Every structure is written in C-alpha cells, then in structure tokens.
Amino acid sequence: MTLSRKFELLGGVATVVLGLVAPFCRHGVADTFRLYWLWPSLLLEALVLFIIPGSLVAIGSYLHA
C-alpha cells in the first residue's frame, strides 16, 4: 500500500472518529447521556449530522484506497 493510500485511509478513519466524538463535544460528556436519554431526537440529530456522514466517508476512503 502506497503512502498516499495510507494517508487517504487514515483521513477516512479520522473523519469517522471525529463524527463519533462531535456529539459529546456539543453538550459535554455527562450532559450528552442525560440529554439523549430524555430526548431521542438529539440522538437522531447526531446520527444524521455527524455519525452517518463520517461513516460514509470512512467506507468510501477504504474502498477507494
């Protein structure tokens, strides 16, 4: 695997990790679990805005690399 492919794959993995961490950064770790338990719409918002797009980028970079 060439260096450019490793860089692309690393970028995809970093994107999905940031997508998973971003909802916790918006409300704080303790408040995130409390708010998501009370309002499932916040979980849906996190999925649509951060987690699903980050996962698609990671899958695309894996397939492309």
N, C-alpha and C positions, 0 to 999 in steps of 0.2 A: 504494500500500500504506500503510495507516494505521500509526500509531506502535505501537498495541497488537499488530498482526500482526507488525511487525518485532521487537518485544520477544519475542513467542512463538517466532518462528523463531530468534532469537538464543539463547533458552533451550534450544531443542532442539539446536542446534549445540554449545552449551557442554556439554550433557549427554553427547553422543557423544564430545567431546574428553576430558572427564573420564573417561569409560569406557575410552578408549584409554590414558590416562596412569596410571590407578589400578593396574594390574598392575605397572608399573615402580616405583611408589612403595612397593608392599608389600615387595619384595625388593631394591630398588636396581637401577639400570640394568645394571651388569655382571653381577650375580648372576642377573638375570632371564633373560638369554640363555643363561647357563650352565645354570641350573636347568630352563628349558623344553626345552633340548636333551636333558637327561638324563631328565626326567620329563614326558612328553607329557600326563599327567593335569593338570598345573598349567596347561597351555595350555587344556585343556578347561574347567577351573575358571574361568579368566579370561574365556573366551568366555561361559560360562553366567552368571556373576555380574556382569560389567561391560560387555562389548562388545556382546552381543546386546541386552540391555535398553536400553542407551544408543542403539543404532542404531534400535530400535523407537520410542523417544521422539522421536528426531530426525525419523524418517519421519512419525510422527503429527503433529508440530508443523508440518512442511512441508505436509502435506495439509490440516490444519486452517486454516493461515494462508492 
